[in-house]
Amino acid sequence: MTQDAFGPEDAKRLLQEVFAPWVAEIGLEPLVFSDRQARFRLPENPRLALRGGPGQGVLCGQAVAAVADTAVVLALSGANGRFRVCTTVDLSVSFIRPLSGPAEVTVDIESNGRKMAVARVSLRAEGAEKAAALATATFMYLED
């Protein structure tokens, strides 16, 4: 994977080969990559939704955090043209409104240095203008 060639198919392969099986089962669909941004689609997945109570059918917070974390790793891979071994240093998620059904996920890379990277993530219901969740993530590269 060269820097110019990393795209959705590379990201799909990375999801299957590098991430834990349950992360790949989330179903995150890579759409577009650039050096500063990546976009994804999260299809409706009943396994990620609350099963009962007043929030039944709403995407659970743990899934939102996992989607944000995963999307940033893939976005950084797109920006770098390849997967670089990295670890999450900090992940902060703000839950703004309930999210159910398919979602749009956008990652904006704010900083991508030699050792550290910072990104912002927005999750919104498909077709919605307002975000349902916002996340900020800091990653440390464990290799050059």
C-alpha positions as protocol buffer text, in pm:
chain_id: "A"
residue {
  index: 1
  type: MET
  ca { x: 0 y: 0 z: 0 }
}
residue {
  index: 2
  type: THR
  ca { x: 160 y: 322 z: -112 }
}
residue {
  index: 3
  type: GLN
  ca { x: 55 y: 660 z: 17 }
}
residue {
  index: 4
  type: ASP
  ca { x: -125 y: 743 z: -307 }
}
residue {
  index: 5
  type: ALA
  ca { x: -299 y: 405 z: -328 }
}
residue {
  index: 6
  type: PHE
  ca { x: -453 y: 355 z: 18 }
}
residue {
  index: 7
  type: GLY
  ca { x: -828 y: 347 z: -20 }
}
residue {
  index: 8
  type: PRO
  ca { x: -1147 y: 176 z: 92 }
}
residue {
  index: 9
  type: GLU
  ca { x: -1040 y: -174 z: -17 }
}
residue {
  index: 10
  type: ASP
  ca { x: -713 y: -141 z: 179 }
}
residue {
  index: 11
  type: ALA
  ca { x: -911 y: -29 z: 485 }
}
residue {
  index: 12
  type: LYS
  ca { x: -1151 y: -324 z: 453 }
}
residue {
  index: 13
  type: ARG
  ca { x: -855 y: -561 z: 438 }
}
residue {
  index: 14
  type: LEU
  ca { x: -697 y: -391 z: 741 }
}
residue {
  index: 15
  type: LEU
  ca { x: -1021 y: -434 z: 938 }
}
residue {
  index: 16
  type: GLN
  ca { x: -1013 y: -809 z: 871 }
}
residue {
  index: 17
  type: GLU
  ca { x: -640 y: -866 z: 922 }
}
residue {
  index: 18
  type: VAL
  ca { x: -540 y: -636 z: 1211 }
}
residue {
  index: 19
  type: PHE
  ca { x: -840 y: -558 z: 1431 }
}
residue {
  index: 20
  type: ALA
  ca { x: -1009 y: -791 z: 1679 }
}
residue {
  index: 21
  type: PRO
  ca { x: -1290 y: -993 z: 1516 }
}
residue {
  index: 22
  type: TRP
  ca { x: -1562 y: -814 z: 1715 }
}
residue {
  index: 23
  type: VAL
  ca { x: -1436 y: -477 z: 1584 }
}
residue {
  index: 24
  type: ALA
  ca { x: -1459 y: -598 z: 1224 }
}
residue {
  index: 25
  type: GLU
  ca { x: -1813 y: -723 z: 1301 }
}
residue {
  index: 26
  type: ILE
  ca { x: -1922 y: -367 z: 1381 }
}
residue {
  index: 27
  type: GLY
  ca { x: -1953 y: -331 z: 1004 }
}
residue {
  index: 28
  type: LEU
  ca { x: -1783 y: 5 z: 951 }
}
residue {
  index: 29
  type: GLU
  ca { x: -1774 y: 72 z: 574 }
}
residue {
  index: 30
  type: PRO
  ca { x: -1480 y: 282 z: 448 }
}
residue {
  index: 31
  type: LEU
  ca { x: -1583 y: 531 z: 178 }
}
residue {
  index: 32
  type: VAL
  ca { x: -1326 y: 808 z: 114 }
}
residue {
  index: 33
  type: PHE
  ca { x: -970 y: 885 z: 228 }
}
residue {
  index: 34
  type: SER
  ca { x: -745 y: 1188 z: 197 }
}
residue {
  index: 35
  type: ASP
  ca { x: -445 y: 1316 z: 390 }
}
residue {
  index: 36
  type: ARG
  ca { x: -672 y: 1522 z: 621 }
}
residue {
  index: 37
  type: GLN
  ca { x: -1007 y: 1342 z: 629 }
}
residue {
  index: 38
  type: ALA
  ca { x: -1182 y: 1007 z: 596 }
}
residue {
  index: 39
  type: ARG
  ca { x: -1549 y: 920 z: 569 }
}
residue {
  index: 40
  type: PHE
  ca { x: -1730 y: 600 z: 662 }
}
residue {
  index: 41
  type: ARG
  ca { x: -2079 y: 456 z: 675 }
}
residue {
  index: 42
  type: LEU
  ca { x: -2199 y: 259 z: 972 }
}
residue {
  index: 43
  type: PRO
  ca { x: -2490 y: 38 z: 867 }
}
residue {
  index: 44
  type: GLU
  ca { x: -2772 y: -44 z: 1104 }
}
residue {
  index: 45
  type: ASN
  ca { x: -2658 y: -328 z: 1328 }
}
residue {
  index: 46
  type: PRO
  ca { x: -2899 y: -463 z: 1592 }
}
residue {
  index: 47
  type: ARG
  ca { x: -2604 y: -615 z: 1780 }
}
residue {
  index: 48
  type: LEU
  ca { x: -2483 y: -262 z: 1861 }
}
residue {
  index: 49
  type: ALA
  ca { x: -2819 y: -131 z: 1982 }
}
residue {
  index: 50
  type: LEU
  ca { x: -2967 y: -128 z: 2329 }
}
residue {
  index: 51
  type: ARG
  ca { x: -3210 y: -418 z: 2371 }
}
residue {
  index: 52
  type: GLY
  ca { x: -3463 y: -278 z: 2616 }
}
residue {
  index: 53
  type: GLY
  ca { x: -3577 y: 11 z: 2824 }
}
residue {
  index: 54
  type: PRO
  ca { x: -3645 y: 362 z: 2701 }
}
residue {
  index: 55
  type: GLY
  ca { x: -3336 y: 357 z: 2478 }
}
residue {
  index: 56
  type: GLN
  ca { x: -3428 y: 41 z: 2290 }
}
residue {
  index: 57
  type: GLY
  ca { x: -3282 y: 47 z: 1939 }
}
residue {
  index: 58
  type: VAL
  ca { x: -3034 y: 328 z: 2014 }
}
residue {
  index: 59
  type: LEU
  ca { x: -2667 y: 266 z: 1934 }
}
residue {
  index: 60
  type: CYS
  ca { x: -2496 y: 196 z: 2269 }
}
residue {
  index: 61
  type: GLY
  ca { x: -2222 y: 427 z: 2391 }
}
residue {
  index: 62
  type: GLN
  ca { x: -1958 y: 154 z: 2392 }
}
residue {
  index: 63
  type: ALA
  ca { x: -2021 y: 96 z: 2020 }
}
residue {
  index: 64
  type: VAL
  ca { x: -1996 y: 470 z: 1948 }
}
residue {
  index: 65
  type: ALA
  ca { x: -1656 y: 481 z: 2122 }
}
residue {
  index: 66
  type: ALA
  ca { x: -1535 y: 172 z: 1934 }
}
residue {
  index: 67
  type: VAL
  ca { x: -1648 y: 317 z: 1602 }
}
residue {
  index: 68
  type: ALA
  ca { x: -1468 y: 646 z: 1670 }
}
residue {
  index: 69
  type: ASP
  ca { x: -1146 y: 473 z: 1777 }
}
residue {
  index: 70
  type: THR
  ca { x: -1148 y: 236 z: 1479 }
}
residue {
  index: 71
  type: ALA
  ca { x: -1231 y: 507 z: 1228 }
}
residue {
  index: 72
  type: VAL
  ca { x: -936 y: 716 z: 1344 }
}
residue {
  index: 73
  type: VAL
  ca { x: -689 y: 428 z: 1300 }
}
residue {
  index: 74
  type: LEU
  ca { x: -821 y: 372 z: 947 }
}
residue {
  index: 75
  type: ALA
  ca { x: -816 y: 745 z: 868 }
}
residue {
  index: 76
  type: LEU
  ca { x: -454 y: 771 z: 985 }
}
residue {
  index: 77
  type: SER
  ca { x: -366 y: 471 z: 770 }
}
residue {
  index: 78
  type: GLY
  ca { x: -518 y: 654 z: 474 }
}
residue {
  index: 79
  type: ALA
  ca { x: -325 y: 971 z: 554 }
}
residue {
  index: 80
  type: ASN
  ca { x: 0 y: 776 z: 597 }
}
residue {
  index: 81
  type: GLY
  ca { x: -56 y: 551 z: 296 }
}
residue {
  index: 82
  type: ARG
  ca { x: -19 y: 245 z: 516 }
}
residue {
  index: 83
  type: PHE
  ca { x: -102 y: 107 z: 859 }
}
residue {
  index: 84
  type: ARG
  ca { x: 139 y: 227 z: 1127 }
}
residue {
  index: 85
  type: VAL
  ca { x: 126 y: 42 z: 1457 }
}
residue {
  index: 86
  type: CYS
  ca { x: -29 y: 284 z: 1705 }
}
residue {
  index: 87
  type: THR
  ca { x: -211 y: 294 z: 2035 }
}
residue {
  index: 88
  type: THR
  ca { x: -487 y: 514 z: 2172 }
}
residue {
  index: 89
  type: VAL
  ca { x: -352 y: 764 z: 2424 }
}
residue {
  index: 90
  type: ASP
  ca { x: -679 y: 946 z: 2483 }
}
residue {
  index: 91
  type: LEU
  ca { x: -1035 y: 913 z: 2357 }
}
residue {
  index: 92
  type: SER
  ca { x: -1304 y: 1156 z: 2465 }
}
residue {
  index: 93
  type: VAL
  ca { x: -1661 y: 1110 z: 2344 }
}
residue {
  index: 94
  type: SER
  ca { x: -1949 y: 1355 z: 2381 }
}
residue {
  index: 95
  type: PHE
  ca { x: -2293 y: 1203 z: 2335 }
}
residue {
  index: 96
  type: ILE
  ca { x: -2523 y: 1475 z: 2205 }
}
residue {
  index: 97
  type: ARG
  ca { x: -2839 y: 1294 z: 2095 }
}
residue {
  index: 98
  type: PRO
  ca { x: -2956 y: 934 z: 2046 }
}
residue {
  index: 99
  type: LEU
  ca { x: -2834 y: 762 z: 1732 }
}
residue {
  index: 100
  type: SER
  ca { x: -3014 y: 475 z: 1566 }
}
residue {
  index: 101
  type: GLY
  ca { x: -3015 y: 333 z: 1216 }
}
residue {
  index: 102
  type: PRO
  ca { x: -2737 y: 390 z: 964 }
}
residue {
  index: 103
  type: ALA
  ca { x: -2483 y: 660 z: 1048 }
}
residue {
  index: 104
  type: GLU
  ca { x: -2226 y: 876 z: 872 }
}
residue {
  index: 105
  type: VAL
  ca { x: -1882 y: 890 z: 1035 }
}
residue {
  index: 106
  type: THR
  ca { x: -1634 y: 1165 z: 946 }
}
residue {
  index: 107
  type: VAL
  ca { x: -1277 y: 1181 z: 1077 }
}
residue {
  index: 108
  type: ASP
  ca { x: -1085 y: 1509 z: 1052 }
}
residue {
  index: 109
  type: ILE
  ca { x: -713 y: 1469 z: 1115 }
}
residue {
  index: 110
  type: GLU
  ca { x: -595 y: 1774 z: 1309 }
}
residue {
  index: 111
  type: SER
  ca { x: -231 y: 1669 z: 1355 }
}
residue {
  index: 112
  type: ASN
  ca { x: -32 y: 1377 z: 1217 }
}
residue {
  index: 113
  type: GLY
  ca { x: 326 y: 1395 z: 1333 }
}
residue {
  index: 114
  type: ARG
  ca { x: 615 y: 1153 z: 1355 }
}
residue {
  index: 115
  type: LYS
  ca { x: 511 y: 1013 z: 1696 }
}
residue {
  index: 116
  type: MET
  ca { x: 161 y: 1149 z: 1773 }
}
residue {
  index: 117
  type: ALA
  ca { x: -165 y: 1212 z: 1591 }
}
residue {
  index: 118
  type: VAL
  ca { x: -486 y: 1390 z: 1690 }
}
residue {
  index: 119
  type: ALA
  ca { x: -823 y: 1361 z: 1518 }
}
residue {
  index: 120
  type: ARG
  ca { x: -1186 y: 1469 z: 1560 }
}
residue {
  index: 121
  type: VAL
  ca { x: -1472 y: 1233 z: 1481 }
}
residue {
  index: 122
  type: SER
  ca { x: -1834 y: 1316 z: 1407 }
}
residue {
  index: 123
  type: LEU
  ca { x: -2113 y: 1058 z: 1401 }
}
residue {
  index: 124
  type: ARG
  ca { x: -2451 y: 1161 z: 1265 }
}
residue {
  index: 125
  type: ALA
  ca { x: -2762 y: 978 z: 1155 }
}
residue {
  index: 126
  type: GLU
  ca { x: -2752 y: 918 z: 782 }
}
residue {
  index: 127
  type: GLY
  ca { x: -2875 y: 1234 z: 609 }
}
residue {
  index: 128
  type: ALA
  ca { x: -2889 y: 1438 z: 931 }
}
residue {
  index: 129
  type: GLU
  ca { x: -2728 y: 1780 z: 967 }
}
residue {
  index: 130
  type: LYS
  ca { x: -2664 y: 1764 z: 1342 }
}
residue {
  index: 131
  type: ALA
  ca { x: -2408 y: 1535 z: 1502 }
}
residue {
  index: 132
  type: ALA
  ca { x: -2523 y: 1269 z: 1746 }
}
residue {
  index: 133
  type: ALA
  ca { x: -2175 y: 1217 z: 1893 }
}
residue {
  index: 134
  type: LEU
  ca { x: -1840 y: 1393 z: 1874 }
}
residue {
  index: 135
  type: ALA
  ca { x: -1506 y: 1243 z: 1971 }
}
residue {
  index: 136
  type: THR
  ca { x: -1149 y: 1360 z: 2001 }
}
residue {
  index: 137
  type: ALA
  ca { x: -875 y: 1100 z: 1982 }
}
residue {
  index: 138
  type: THR
  ca { x: -501 y: 1112 z: 2041 }
}
residue {
  index: 139
  type: PHE
  ca { x: -281 y: 829 z: 1916 }
}
residue {
  index: 140
  type: MET
  ca { x: 86 y: 747 z: 1962 }
}
residue {
  index: 141
  type: TYR
  ca { x: 275 y: 571 z: 1686 }
}
residue {
  index: 142
  type: LEU
  ca { x: 478 y: 277 z: 1812 }
}
residue {
  index: 143
  type: GLU
  ca { x: 690 y: 259 z: 1498 }
}
residue {
  index: 144
  type: ASP
  ca { x: 837 y: 504 z: 1245 }
}
